[in-house]
């Protein structure tokens, strides 16, 4: 098992999780992880690194089968715009490669926003800090460790 910064942090916080590996495909996203693990894509959570117009980074946790309404999120945050970071910028903020970005153990502390309906799921699959490596865990443990702001910004 890879001992990523995410795994180290979760062990330190005494969070129970199960390592789940799959064959990573470039640009496959949550669809590939869900297919390879035989789970619902709704339960595979994307870790998105975004920024406002002043380049302040933030993390958004979203269901794999949903998109983020950046307009709703910007309105909620009281900023002009929210947009995804360029991959090289996201890598710099997190210390992870895009496709293997975990919200746990990031290089730089960033505010975390989590779609509130994630907490309705009995179990989720979230990136463990390496491509092709998901952690199966209780979403309430994610909330306990990350202390995210809950939002309602999902769109189909």
Secondary structure, DSSP 4 states (H G I P E B T S, - for coil): ----HHHHHHHHTT---EEEE----TT-HHHHHHHHHT--GGGEEEEEEEEETT--EEEEEEETT-EE-HHHHHHHHT-S-EEEPPHHHHHHHHSS-TTS--SSS-SS--EEEEEGGGGGSS-EEEEEEETTEEEEE-HHHHHHHH-PEEE--EE-
